[in-house]
Amino acid sequence: MNHLIRKLEASDVVVMYFIPVSQSPISLLKFGLYAESNKLIVLCPDGFCRKGNVDIVAEKYGVKTVESFEDLVLELKKRSSID
């Protein structure tokens, strides 16, 4: 099994940022694989080529999405109990 997949499966939280200037095919695959895991926090800004797809899947599976890096950090702190 791939080392990264083992790490993702062992993680309590998986953070994904879809950078607008990239197509991110591998990240999209991982997003789909972990959409039902309740582990994801996703930042997918306007301008990302598949933002509509990410938003639809996130809504369907209850994936936590955030609008900014600041919100991402706050959500990560909340989930990991970091002060």
C-alpha positions in Angstrom: 0.0 0.0 0.0 1.2 3.5 -0.8 2.9 5.3 2.1 0.8 8.4 1.7 -2.5 6.4 1.7 -1.4 4.7 5.0 -0.7 8.1 6.5 -4.1 9.5 5.3 -5.9 6.5 6.7 -4.2 6.9 10.1 -4.9 10.6 10.3 -7.7 12.2 12.3 -7.8 15.2 10.0 -7.0 15.7 6.3 -6.6 19.3 5.0 -6.9 19.9 1.3 -6.2 23.2 -0.5 -7.1 23.3 -4.2 -4.8 26.0 -5.7 -6.6 27.9 -8.5 -3.6 27.6 -10.9 -3.5 23.8 -10.8 -5.8 21.1 -12.1 -4.8 18.9 -9.1 -5.9 15.5 -10.5 -4.3 13.5 -7.7 -5.7 15.8 -5.0 -9.2 15.4 -6.6 -8.8 11.6 -6.5 -7.8 11.8 -2.8 -10.7 14.2 -2.1 -13.1 11.6 -3.6 -11.6 8.8 -1.7 -11.9 10.6 1.7 -15.1 12.5 1.1 -17.1 10.1 3.3 -14.5 9.9 6.0 -15.4 12.9 8.2 -11.7 13.8 8.2 -11.6 16.5 5.5 -11.3 20.2 5.8 -11.3 21.7 2.3 -10.3 25.1 1.0 -11.4 25.4 -2.7 -11.3 29.1 -3.8 -13.0 30.6 -6.7 -10.9 30.1 -9.8 -10.1 26.4 -9.2 -11.1 24.6 -12.4 -13.3 22.0 -10.7 -14.7 24.1 -7.8 -18.3 23.2 -8.8 -17.5 19.5 -8.6 -15.7 19.9 -5.3 -18.7 21.9 -3.9 -21.2 19.3 -5.0 -19.3 16.4 -3.5 -18.6 18.3 -0.3 -22.3 19.1 0.1 -23.4 15.6 -0.7 -21.0 14.0 1.9 -20.9 16.7 4.5 -17.3 17.7 3.9 -16.3 20.8 5.9 -15.4 23.6 3.5 -13.8 26.9 4.5 -13.4 30.2 2.6 -10.0 31.3 3.7 -6.7 30.2 5.2 -7.7 31.9 8.4 -10.9 29.8 8.5 -8.8 26.7 7.7 -6.5 27.3 10.6 -9.5 27.9 13.0 -11.2 24.7 11.9 -8.0 22.7 12.2 -7.4 24.1 15.7 -11.0 23.3 16.6 -10.7 19.7 15.4 -7.4 19.0 17.0 -7.9 20.9 20.2 -4.9 23.1 19.6 -4.9 26.3 21.7 
